[in-house]
Amino acid sequence: TLRKPISQSSMADWASKNLNMHTQGIFRRRISISNMLSWNGGSIKKPMLITSNRTIKKEACEMFKLVQSYMGDRQTRMDRNHVALVTVTKCWSMQGLRDELYIQLIRQTTDNTCYRSLAWGWELMAISLAFFSPSPKFQSYLEGYIYRHLDSDENIAQRIKELVDLKNKKNSKSRKKRKQNTEDEGLPISTYAKYCYRKLQKVAVTGGKKGLRKPTVEEITHARNAIVTPSLFGSSLEEIMLRQQDMYPGNKLPWVQTQLSQQVLALGGEQTEGIFRIPGDIDEVNALKLQVDQWRIPGGLSDPNIPASLLKLWYRELEEPVIPQQFYKECISNYENPDAAVAVVQLLPELNRLVLCYLIHFLQIFAQPSNVGRTKMDVNNLAMVMAPNCLRCQSDDPRVIFENTRKEMSFLRMLIVHLDTSFIKGLV
């Protein structure tokens, strides 16, 4: 979990210490912080944030043009997907550019009188958060900015009207153009802000896209679509079941859970040494994740470690763990008592109970002695690798975390050995 968003005064203090103050005019007068952080239709000649890195200094100015191009404030021959791809790839490859991009987006979505441009700026922020997090130093500032926009639609509409009226007084010729610019296009800004807020909390922990392969256009499109259509990864079980209602109305279990589990078995996972312990190739896992999020299981998979790694990721990224937080204490209190451990499962909400029982039934296949001889993954090893994906300790105390980790593993081991999951056979 992240810290409580910093106050506006703290954000102003942060900006005064970290902004690379720009100048203007023949006397090179310093631009105020408020102007530095307000929409700009021109280009910039130096980065928004203080840096001594020459490459960052050069790339930051080029990136500002890309941001303007994506938002429709600068003409370009590239389509918006390609603009987003170039922007995201620069920052994904060059860590020093990430905070610079986020501060540029903050600037271009502040006091922006064109609603379409404003929405596209927030959209680019949402896409970026799918690939990389801000630095810890900048994280609180970005969170504070996003937080201020969670319920700001009326305020934004009023602010745009005030700014347009002010400019119309100065230049009556711009009236028609500005009126067109304030027409609502796209989603409410609060929708983007709420998505970005949740995404920031997750990416701050997970660290964004991993692997060696650069971002792709497909991943950009997927990140944009996720704003409106939540991913199968990182959502709640209830949301996932709601999403699959049209496609698989009769299913009692999440499609993603059953399909990935079946893939592991179809590829001989129960005969594969180190299954669930040895990770699949991260780029292959990312590629499969993209397909699964589009309700597709590609043919041609050969390594069971790839669906096995993605299955672990799905459990781990659930918005609320399979065993909800209110049952956590009961689980670690009964880590040595088989009957009490099984009793906890019966107390779970129906959907959670079915999902957990399916997982335990799946693990029980791997725990059979004939399979353990091949996988070298006995019940203790299975419990060790899967417990962190089912239970989440909320303590910040390393001693408590260490002690509870042992209890979590023991609790899951009790379920693998003693829980009767025969009813789950054939259930989808």
FIKE-172641 format. One record per residue (C-alpha): residue number from 0; residue in three letters; chain; x, y, z. Coordinates in Angstrom, 3 decimals, padded with zeros to 6 digits, always signed. Each point is the difference from the previous one (the first is absolute). Layout:
# residues N
> NUM  Ala  A  X  Y  Z $
...
//
This chain:
# residues 428
> 0  Thr  A  +000.000  +000.000  +000.000 $
> 1  Leu  A  +001.127  +003.553  -000.702 $
> 2  Arg  A  +000.291  +002.855  +002.410 $
> 3  Lys  A  -002.889  +002.413  +000.386 $
> 4  Pro  A  +000.163  +002.497  -002.905 $
> 5  Ile  A  +002.097  +003.042  +000.851 $
> 6  Ser  A  -001.758  +003.343  +000.461 $
> 7  Gln  A  -000.058  +002.712  -002.639 $
> 8  Ser  A  +002.430  +002.123  +002.029 $
> 9  Ser  A  +002.427  -002.935  +000.177 $
> 10  Met  A  -000.366  -000.456  -003.762 $
> 11  Ala  A  +000.839  +003.678  -000.523 $
> 12  Asp  A  +003.040  -000.397  +002.251 $
> 13  Trp  A  +001.101  -003.081  -001.976 $
> 14  Ala  A  -000.404  +001.891  -003.271 $
> 15  Ser  A  +002.061  +002.952  +001.228 $
> 16  Lys  A  +002.908  -002.323  +000.819 $
> 17  Asn  A  -000.122  -002.287  -003.039 $
> 18  Leu  A  -001.290  +002.016  -002.955 $
> 19  Asn  A  +002.581  +001.205  -002.502 $
> 20  Met  A  -001.310  +003.571  -000.170 $
> 21  His  A  -000.386  +001.297  -003.566 $
> 22  Thr  A  +000.503  +003.579  -001.191 $
> 23  Gln  A  -001.605  +002.121  -002.721 $
> 24  Gly  A  +000.458  +003.232  -001.886 $
> 25  Ile  A  +003.182  +001.899  -000.886 $
> 26  Phe  A  +000.696  +000.639  +003.682 $
> 27  Arg  A  -000.303  -003.741  +000.770 $
> 28  Arg  A  -002.481  +000.528  +002.804 $
> 29  Arg  A  -000.841  -003.038  +002.045 $
> 30  Ile  A  -003.390  -001.573  -000.633 $
> 31  Ser  A  -002.096  -000.484  +003.145 $
> 32  Ile  A  -000.663  -003.499  +001.341 $
> 33  Ser  A  -003.700  +000.324  -000.886 $
> 34  Asn  A  +000.908  +000.823  -003.629 $
> 35  Met  A  +002.595  -002.779  -000.038 $
> 36  Leu  A  -002.818  -002.367  +000.960 $
> 37  Ser  A  -002.651  +001.306  -002.392 $
> 38  Trp  A  -000.776  -001.143  -003.547 $
> 39  Asn  A  +002.492  +001.250  -002.567 $
> 40  Gly  A  -000.620  +000.133  -003.745 $
> 41  Gly  A  +003.646  +000.639  -000.892 $
> 42  Ser  A  +003.117  -002.121  +000.346 $
> 43  Ile  A  +002.437  -000.133  +002.920 $
> 44  Lys  A  +003.762  +000.555  -000.210 $
> 45  Lys  A  +000.968  -001.875  +003.155 $
> 46  Pro  A  -001.487  -002.739  +002.213 $
> 47  Met  A  -002.735  +000.650  +002.529 $
> 48  Leu  A  +001.981  -001.691  +002.771 $
> 49  Ile  A  +003.547  +000.755  +001.138 $
> 50  Thr  A  +002.506  -002.448  -001.479 $
> 51  Ser  A  +003.704  -000.062  -000.856 $
> 52  Asn  A  -000.376  -002.807  -002.548 $
> 53  Arg  A  +000.637  +001.365  -003.512 $
> 54  Thr  A  -001.967  -002.759  -001.709 $
> 55  Ile  A  -003.020  +000.636  +002.232 $
> 56  Lys  A  +000.249  +003.744  -000.719 $
> 57  Lys  A  -000.191  -000.623  -003.739 $
> 58  Glu  A  -002.613  -002.762  +000.096 $
> 59  Ala  A  -002.290  +001.939  +002.369 $
> 60  Cys  A  -000.535  +002.782  -002.543 $
> 61  Glu  A  -000.741  -002.497  -002.775 $
> 62  Met  A  -002.364  -001.886  +002.295 $
> 63  Phe  A  -001.979  +003.172  +000.714 $
> 64  Lys  A  -000.748  +000.192  -003.724 $
> 65  Leu  A  -001.165  -003.622  +000.067 $
> 66  Val  A  -002.313  +000.770  +002.933 $
> 67  Gln  A  -001.437  +002.951  -001.930 $
> 68  Ser  A  -000.408  -002.193  -003.086 $
> 69  Tyr  A  -001.873  -002.698  +001.914 $
> 70  Met  A  -002.295  +002.601  +001.548 $
> 71  Gly  A  -000.757  +001.522  -003.425 $
> 72  Asp  A  +001.737  +003.314  +000.814 $
> 73  Arg  A  +002.742  -000.485  -002.603 $
> 74  Gln  A  -000.264  -001.343  -003.527 $
> 75  Thr  A  +001.772  -003.246  -000.796 $
> 76  Arg  A  +000.034  -002.599  -002.766 $
> 77  Met  A  +000.015  -002.846  +002.522 $
> 78  Asp  A  -003.261  -001.491  +001.244 $
> 79  Arg  A  -000.679  +000.301  +003.728 $
> 80  Asn  A  +000.792  -003.673  +000.677 $
> 81  His  A  +003.468  +000.453  -001.453 $
> 82  Val  A  +000.527  +003.266  +001.907 $
> 83  Ala  A  -000.918  -001.773  +003.244 $
> 84  Leu  A  +002.292  -002.912  -000.884 $
> 85  Val  A  +003.013  +002.262  -000.630 $
> 86  Thr  A  -000.681  +001.977  +003.208 $
> 87  Val  A  -000.491  -003.047  +002.216 $
> 88  Thr  A  +002.999  -001.838  -001.497 $
> 89  Lys  A  +002.289  +002.992  +000.685 $
> 90  Cys  A  -001.009  +000.053  +003.669 $
> 91  Trp  A  -000.073  -003.770  +000.405 $
> 92  Ser  A  +003.551  -000.189  -001.365 $
> 93  Met  A  +001.291  +003.108  +001.798 $
> 94  Gln  A  -000.995  +000.171  +003.654 $
> 95  Gly  A  +001.058  +003.645  +000.346 $
> 96  Leu  A  -002.752  +001.097  -002.404 $
> 97  Arg  A  -002.924  -001.490  +001.930 $
> 98  Asp  A  -000.560  +002.778  +002.547 $
> 99  Glu  A  +000.561  +002.514  -002.792 $
> 100  Leu  A  -002.861  -001.512  -002.014 $
> 101  Tyr  A  -002.359  +000.024  +002.976 $
> 102  Ile  A  +000.775  +003.638  +000.863 $
> 103  Gln  A  -000.489  +000.959  -003.672 $
> 104  Leu  A  -003.391  -001.710  +000.039 $
> 105  Ile  A  -000.888  +001.790  +003.238 $
> 106  Arg  A  +000.876  +003.296  -001.690 $
> 107  Gln  A  -001.963  -000.719  -003.184 $
> 108  Thr  A  -003.109  -001.137  +001.905 $
> 109  Thr  A  -000.051  +003.107  +002.208 $
> 110  Asp  A  -002.065  +003.001  -001.173 $
> 111  Asn  A  -000.480  -001.653  -003.404 $
> 112  Thr  A  -003.020  +001.595  -001.709 $
> 113  Cys  A  -000.452  -002.774  -002.589 $
> 114  Tyr  A  -001.885  -002.907  +001.550 $
> 115  Arg  A  +001.097  -002.484  -002.654 $
> 116  Ser  A  +003.653  +000.919  +000.505 $
> 117  Leu  A  -000.475  -000.222  +003.767 $
> 118  Ala  A  -001.572  -003.474  -000.237 $
> 119  Trp  A  +002.769  -001.252  -002.296 $
> 120  Gly  A  +002.620  +001.278  +002.441 $
> 121  Trp  A  -001.592  -002.019  +002.799 $
> 122  Glu  A  -000.261  -002.957  -002.357 $
> 123  Leu  A  +003.746  +000.137  -000.689 $
> 124  Met  A  +000.652  +000.105  +003.751 $
> 125  Ala  A  -002.160  -003.117  +000.461 $
> 126  Ile  A  +001.822  -001.802  -002.823 $
> 127  Ser  A  +003.407  +000.954  +001.446 $
> 128  Leu  A  -000.915  -001.361  +003.440 $
> 129  Ala  A  -000.485  -003.419  -001.606 $
> 130  Phe  A  +003.712  -000.070  -000.895 $
> 131  Phe  A  +001.956  +001.800  +002.737 $
> 132  Ser  A  -000.373  +001.707  +003.355 $
> 133  Pro  A  +001.287  +003.421  +001.010 $
> 134  Ser  A  +003.043  +000.126  +002.264 $
> 135  Pro  A  -000.677  -000.258  +003.762 $
> 136  Lys  A  +000.977  +003.686  +000.266 $
> 137  Phe  A  -002.703  +001.043  -002.501 $
> 138  Gln  A  -002.621  -002.575  +000.924 $
> 139  Ser  A  -001.749  +002.038  +002.725 $
> 140  Tyr  A  -000.160  +003.078  -002.209 $
> 141  Leu  A  -001.635  -001.905  -002.867 $
> 142  Glu  A  -002.397  -001.729  +002.358 $
> 143  Gly  A  -000.989  +003.336  +001.518 $
> 144  Tyr  A  -000.694  +001.422  -003.464 $
> 145  Ile  A  -002.112  -002.984  -001.060 $
> 146  Tyr  A  -001.831  -000.017  +003.345 $
> 147  Arg  A  -001.158  +003.605  -000.527 $
> 148  His  A  -001.774  -001.093  -003.194 $
> 149  Leu  A  -001.924  -003.018  +001.308 $
> 150  Asp  A  -003.252  +001.998  +000.274 $
> 151  Ser  A  +000.859  +003.118  -001.939 $
> 152  Asp  A  -002.198  -000.088  -003.140 $
> 153  Glu  A  -002.188  +002.968  +000.951 $
> 154  Asn  A  +003.026  +002.010  +001.146 $
> 155  Ile  A  +001.855  -000.762  -003.258 $
> 156  Ala  A  -002.990  +001.047  -002.134 $
> 157  Gln  A  -000.318  +003.235  +002.017 $
> 158  Arg  A  +003.752  +000.678  -000.228 $
> 159  Ile  A  +000.018  -000.500  -003.783 $
> 160  Lys  A  -002.949  +002.413  -000.308 $
> 161  Glu  A  +001.805  +002.621  +002.111 $
> 162  Leu  A  +003.214  -000.280  -002.005 $
> 163  Val  A  -001.847  +000.147  -003.320 $
> 164  Asp  A  -002.007  +003.055  +001.097 $
> 165  Leu  A  +003.221  +001.698  +001.101 $
> 166  Lys  A  +001.692  -000.647  -003.353 $
> 167  Asn  A  -003.103  +001.002  -001.939 $
> 168  Lys  A  +000.112  +003.406  +001.669 $
> 169  Lys  A  +003.610  +000.405  -001.079 $
> 170  Asn  A  -000.582  -001.242  -003.513 $
> 171  Ser  A  -003.549  -000.072  -001.326 $
> 172  Lys  A  +001.152  -001.698  -003.230 $
> 173  Ser  A  +000.793  -003.161  +001.915 $
> 174  Arg  A  -003.551  -000.375  +001.318 $
> 175  Lys  A  -001.257  -002.480  -002.602 $
> 176  Lys  A  +003.116  -002.145  +000.180 $
> 177  Arg  A  +000.034  -000.105  +003.785 $
> 178  Lys  A  -003.684  -000.870  +000.143 $
> 179  Gln  A  +000.651  -003.022  -002.172 $
> 180  Asn  A  +002.909  -000.976  +002.228 $
> 181  Thr  A  -002.154  -000.216  +003.127 $
> 182  Glu  A  -002.402  -002.542  -001.473 $
> 183  Asp  A  +000.178  -003.200  +002.006 $
> 184  Glu  A  +001.728  -002.876  -001.740 $
> 185  Gly  A  +000.905  -003.337  +001.526 $
> 186  Leu  A  -000.299  -001.152  +003.591 $
> 187  Pro  A  -000.423  +002.205  +003.089 $
> 188  Ile  A  +003.384  +000.995  +001.429 $
> 189  Ser  A  -000.923  -001.641  +003.309 $
> 190  Thr  A  -000.199  -003.361  -001.810 $
> 191  Tyr  A  +003.605  +000.376  -001.156 $
> 192  Ala  A  +001.076  +001.260  +003.439 $
> 193  Lys  A  -001.593  -002.926  +001.858 $
> 194  Tyr  A  +001.646  -002.471  -002.374 $
> 195  Cys  A  +003.385  +001.762  +000.302 $
> 196  Tyr  A  -000.281  +000.062  +003.796 $
> 197  Arg  A  -000.560  -003.760  +000.216 $
> 198  Lys  A  +002.618  -000.666  -002.662 $
> 199  Leu  A  +002.600  +002.131  +001.829 $
> 200  Gln  A  -000.566  -001.951  +003.219 $
> 201  Lys  A  +000.634  -003.277  -001.830 $
> 202  Val  A  +002.922  +001.081  -002.192 $
> 203  Ala  A  +001.754  +001.557  +003.010 $
> 204  Val  A  +000.140  -003.516  +001.479 $
> 205  Thr  A  +000.439  -002.174  -003.113 $
> 206  Gly  A  +002.354  +002.326  -001.899 $
> 207  Gly  A  -001.729  -000.109  -003.399 $
> 208  Lys  A  +000.910  -001.937  -003.121 $
> 209  Lys  A  +002.858  -002.464  +000.429 $
> 210  Gly  A  +002.093  -001.915  -002.501 $
> 211  Leu  A  +002.319  +000.968  -002.842 $
> 212  Arg  A  -002.517  +000.530  -002.792 $
> 213  Lys  A  -000.931  +003.603  -000.646 $
> 214  Pro  A  -003.656  +001.078  +000.221 $
> 215  Thr  A  -002.151  -000.837  -003.025 $
> 216  Val  A  -002.961  +001.688  -001.712 $
> 217  Glu  A  -002.188  -002.887  +001.242 $
> 218  Glu  A  +001.024  +000.754  +003.584 $
> 219  Ile  A  -000.726  +003.710  -000.515 $
> 220  Thr  A  -003.485  -000.813  -001.339 $
> 221  His  A  -000.573  -002.421  +002.861 $
> 222  Ala  A  +001.064  +002.611  +002.579 $
> 223  Arg  A  -002.407  +002.539  -001.518 $
> 224  Asn  A  -002.903  -002.457  -000.122 $
> 225  Ala  A  +000.585  -000.939  +003.654 $
> 226  Ile  A  -001.146  +003.503  +001.048 $
> 227  Val  A  -003.572  -000.902  -000.970 $
> 228  Thr  A  +000.198  -003.806  -000.035 $
> 229  Pro  A  +001.868  -001.185  +003.105 $
> 230  Ser  A  +002.673  -002.633  -000.478 $
> 231  Leu  A  -000.528  -003.573  +001.188 $
> 232  Phe  A  +003.150  +000.634  +002.043 $
> 233  Gly  A  -000.221  +002.287  +003.011 $
> 234  Ser  A  -003.816  +000.042  +000.130 $
> 235  Ser  A  -002.231  -001.463  +002.688 $
> 236  Leu  A  -001.515  -003.476  -000.397 $
> 237  Glu  A  -003.456  +001.590  -000.172 $
> 238  Glu  A  +001.050  +002.328  -002.848 $
> 239  Ile  A  +001.548  -002.897  -001.921 $
> 240  Met  A  -003.144  -002.128  +000.319 $
> 241  Leu  A  -002.146  +002.952  -001.070 $
> 242  Arg  A  +002.161  +000.528  -003.096 $
> 243  Gln  A  -000.236  -003.625  -001.075 $
> 244  Gln  A  -003.776  -000.148  +000.522 $
> 245  Asp  A  -000.773  +000.597  -003.687 $
> 246  Met  A  +002.597  -002.405  -001.386 $
> 247  Tyr  A  -000.217  -002.782  +002.605 $
> 248  Pro  A  -003.323  +000.490  +001.812 $
> 249  Gly  A  -000.044  -003.516  +001.458 $
> 250  Asn  A  +003.506  +000.084  +001.491 $
> 251  Lys  A  +000.331  -000.119  +003.772 $
> 252  Leu  A  +003.761  +000.712  -000.085 $
> 253  Pro  A  +002.127  +002.692  -001.671 $
> 254  Trp  A  +000.801  -001.028  -003.587 $
> 255  Val  A  +003.583  +001.216  +000.391 $
> 256  Gln  A  +000.557  -002.265  +003.023 $
> 257  Thr  A  -001.325  -003.187  -001.611 $
> 258  Gln  A  +001.592  +000.598  -003.406 $
> 259  Leu  A  +003.498  +000.690  +001.326 $
> 260  Ser  A  -000.223  -002.950  +002.411 $
> 261  Gln  A  -001.043  -002.303  -002.832 $
> 262  Gln  A  +002.845  +001.311  -002.169 $
> 263  Val  A  +002.560  -000.860  +002.678 $
> 264  Leu  A  -001.311  -003.581  +000.108 $
> 265  Ala  A  -000.401  -000.285  -003.778 $
> 266  Leu  A  +003.691  +000.877  -000.432 $
> 267  Gly  A  +001.068  -002.624  +002.535 $
> 268  Gly  A  +000.587  +002.341  +002.910 $
> 269  Glu  A  -000.574  -002.756  +002.556 $
> 270  Gln  A  +003.045  -001.777  -001.465 $
> 271  Thr  A  +002.218  +003.106  -000.270 $
> 272  Glu  A  +002.820  +000.458  +002.490 $
> 273  Gly  A  -000.266  +003.215  +002.020 $
> 274  Ile  A  -003.514  +000.873  -001.208 $
> 275  Phe  A  -001.241  +003.206  +001.736 $
> 276  Arg  A  +003.507  +000.539  +001.393 $
> 277  Ile  A  +001.859  +000.563  -003.296 $
> 278  Pro  A  -001.449  +003.102  -001.695 $
> 279  Gly  A  -000.965  -000.006  -003.670 $
> 280  Asp  A  +001.726  +002.390  -002.415 $
> 281  Ile  A  -001.319  +003.430  +001.051 $
> 282  Asp  A  -000.518  +001.263  -003.561 $
> 283  Glu  A  -001.950  -003.152  -000.885 $
> 284  Val  A  -002.072  +000.416  +003.163 $
> 285  Asn  A  -000.749  +003.634  -000.947 $
> 286  Ala  A  -001.035  -001.082  -003.505 $
> 287  Leu  A  -002.325  -002.684  +001.398 $
> 288  Lys  A  -001.482  +002.502  +002.465 $
> 289  Leu  A  -000.906  +002.264  -002.909 $
> 290  Gln  A  -001.779  -002.884  -001.764 $
> 291  Val  A  -001.820  -001.191  +003.122 $
> 292  Asp  A  -001.266  +003.529  +000.654 $
> 293  Gln  A  -001.670  -000.249  -003.407 $
> 294  Trp  A  -001.600  -003.324  +000.981 $
> 295  Arg  A  +002.353  -002.032  -002.180 $
> 296  Ile  A  +002.287  -002.934  +000.765 $
> 297  Pro  A  +002.502  -000.194  -002.877 $
> 298  Gly  A  +001.058  -003.284  -001.517 $
> 299  Gly  A  +003.645  -000.913  -000.225 $
> 300  Leu  A  +000.866  +000.305  +003.688 $
> 301  Ser  A  +002.605  -002.572  +000.976 $
> 302  Asp  A  +001.412  +001.046  +003.392 $
> 303  Pro  A  -002.396  -000.639  +002.929 $
> 304  Asn  A  +001.977  +002.504  +002.105 $
> 305  Ile  A  -001.512  +002.843  -002.075 $
> 306  Pro  A  -003.698  -000.601  +000.847 $
> 307  Ala  A  +001.092  -001.059  +003.518 $
> 308  Ser  A  +001.772  +003.354  +000.536 $
> 309  Leu  A  -002.990  +001.913  -001.386 $
> 310  Leu  A  -002.397  -001.947  +002.213 $
> 311  Lys  A  +002.063  +000.934  +003.079 $
> 312  Leu  A  -000.019  +003.611  -001.183 $
> 313  Trp  A  -003.783  -000.041  -000.367 $
> 314  Tyr  A  -000.484  -001.212  +003.579 $
> 315  Arg  A  +002.605  +002.447  +001.310 $
> 316  Glu  A  -001.454  +003.037  -001.786 $
> 317  Leu  A  -003.631  -000.501  +001.016 $
> 318  Glu  A  -001.297  +003.230  +001.505 $
> 319  Glu  A  -000.926  -001.935  +003.130 $
> 320  Pro  A  +001.740  -003.334  +000.658 $
> 321  Val  A  -001.849  -003.290  -000.515 $
> 322  Ile  A  -000.214  -000.236  +003.792 $
> 323  Pro  A  -001.406  +003.461  +000.890 $
> 324  Gln  A  +001.807  +002.148  +002.521 $
> 325  Gln  A  -002.620  -000.415  +002.742 $
> 326  Phe  A  +000.828  -003.729  +000.196 $
> 327  Tyr  A  +003.776  +000.484  +000.164 $
> 328  Lys  A  +000.360  -000.145  +003.803 $
> 329  Glu  A  -002.142  -003.108  +000.180 $
> 330  Cys  A  +002.226  -001.698  -002.608 $
> 331  Ile  A  +003.291  +000.669  +001.765 $
> 332  Ser  A  -001.547  -000.894  +003.370 $
> 333  Asn  A  -000.956  -003.454  -001.285 $
> 334  Tyr  A  +003.088  -000.860  -001.995 $
> 335  Glu  A  +000.595  -003.212  +001.956 $
> 336  Asn  A  -003.600  -001.144  +000.406 $
> 337  Pro  A  -001.351  -001.893  -003.066 $
> 338  Asp  A  -003.666  +000.100  +001.046 $
> 339  Ala  A  +000.100  +003.707  +000.854 $
> 340  Ala  A  +001.832  +000.807  -003.258 $
> 341  Val  A  -002.647  -001.852  -002.034 $
> 342  Ala  A  -002.730  +001.755  +002.013 $
> 343  Val  A  +001.374  +003.412  -001.044 $
> 344  Val  A  -000.534  -000.927  -003.662 $
> 345  Gln  A  -003.686  -000.692  +000.670 $
> 346  Leu  A  -000.395  +003.520  +001.420 $
> 347  Leu  A  +001.227  +001.720  -003.176 $
> 348  Pro  A  -002.409  +001.732  -002.412 $
> 349  Glu  A  -001.267  -002.529  -002.548 $
> 350  Leu  A  +002.061  +001.291  -002.943 $
> 351  Asn  A  +003.207  +000.146  +002.062 $
> 352  Arg  A  -000.684  -003.492  +001.352 $
> 353  Leu  A  -000.408  -001.466  -003.486 $
> 354  Val  A  +003.104  +001.765  -001.368 $
> 355  Leu  A  +002.102  -001.140  +002.971 $
> 356  Cys  A  -001.301  -003.588  -000.178 $
> 357  Tyr  A  +000.792  -000.109  -003.728 $
> 358  Leu  A  +003.548  +001.164  +000.739 $
> 359  Ile  A  +000.471  -002.554  +002.797 $
> 360  His  A  -001.400  -002.795  -002.201 $
> 361  Phe  A  +002.470  +001.080  -002.699 $
> 362  Leu  A  +002.929  -000.060  +002.457 $
> 363  Gln  A  -001.094  -003.390  +001.333 $
> 364  Ile  A  +000.711  -001.435  -003.462 $
> 365  Phe  A  +003.607  +001.174  +000.268 $
> 366  Ala  A  +000.265  -001.289  +003.589 $
> 367  Gln  A  -000.599  -003.615  -001.065 $
> 368  Pro  A  +003.151  -002.068  +000.692 $
> 369  Ser  A  +000.245  -001.172  -003.633 $
> 370  Asn  A  +000.227  +003.647  -001.142 $
> 371  Val  A  +002.249  +001.218  +002.836 $
> 372  Gly  A  +002.664  -002.453  -001.160 $
> 373  Arg  A  +000.170  +001.884  -003.315 $
> 374  Thr  A  -000.672  +003.603  +001.081 $
> 375  Lys  A  +002.055  -000.047  +003.231 $
> 376  Met  A  -002.854  +002.167  +001.339 $
> 377  Asp  A  -001.489  -001.688  +003.059 $
> 378  Val  A  -002.875  +001.404  +002.055 $
> 379  Asn  A  +002.357  +002.248  +001.993 $
> 380  Asn  A  +001.504  +001.514  -003.144 $
> 381  Leu  A  -003.426  +000.499  -001.576 $
> 382  Ala  A  -001.246  +001.745  +003.147 $
> 383  Met  A  +003.108  +002.183  +000.101 $
> 384  Val  A  -000.383  +001.312  -003.576 $
> 385  Met  A  -003.800  +000.394  +000.053 $
> 386  Ala  A  -000.731  +001.345  +003.507 $
> 387  Pro  A  +001.145  +003.590  -000.815 $
> 388  Asn  A  -002.494  +000.007  -002.896 $
> 389  Cys  A  -002.950  -000.888  +002.252 $
> 390  Leu  A  +000.688  +001.860  +003.259 $
> 391  Arg  A  +001.310  +003.530  +000.516 $
> 392  Cys  A  +001.574  +001.168  +003.226 $
> 393  Gln  A  -000.843  +003.675  +000.630 $
> 394  Ser  A  +002.713  +000.626  +002.598 $
> 395  Asp  A  +003.041  +002.176  -000.723 $
> 396  Asp  A  +002.041  -001.650  +002.757 $
> 397  Pro  A  +002.628  -002.328  -001.581 $
> 398  Arg  A  -000.134  -002.301  +003.026 $
> 399  Val  A  -003.776  -000.409  -000.285 $
> 400  Ile  A  +000.266  -000.549  -003.763 $
> 401  Phe  A  +002.697  -002.655  +000.486 $
> 402  Glu  A  -001.944  -001.822  +002.714 $
> 403  Asn  A  -003.296  +000.161  -001.911 $
> 404  Thr  A  +001.600  -001.272  -003.210 $
> 405  Arg  A  +000.720  -003.296  +001.746 $
> 406  Lys  A  -003.588  -000.178  +001.307 $
> 407  Glu  A  -001.469  +000.825  -003.420 $
> 408  Met  A  +001.974  -002.845  -001.580 $
> 409  Ser  A  -001.082  -002.403  +002.745 $
> 410  Phe  A  -003.662  +001.013  -000.394 $
> 411  Leu  A  +000.051  -000.631  -003.754 $
> 412  Arg  A  +001.776  -003.305  +000.570 $
> 413  Met  A  -002.848  -001.041  +002.330 $
> 414  Leu  A  -002.516  +000.707  -002.772 $
> 415  Ile  A  +001.966  -001.900  -002.663 $
> 416  Val  A  +000.239  -003.050  +002.282 $
> 417  His  A  -003.419  +000.056  +001.727 $
> 418  Leu  A  -002.569  +001.977  -002.062 $
> 419  Asp  A  -002.523  -002.167  -001.860 $
> 420  Thr  A  -000.264  +001.524  -003.475 $
> 421  Ser  A  -001.613  -002.940  -001.807 $
> 422  Phe  A  -003.118  +002.081  -000.713 $
> 423  Ile  A  +002.029  +002.368  -002.191 $
> 424  Lys  A  +000.728  -002.598  -002.718 $
> 425  Gly  A  -001.587  +001.046  -003.280 $
> 426  Leu  A  -001.014  +003.421  +001.338 $
> 427  Val  A  +000.737  +002.953  -002.282 $
//
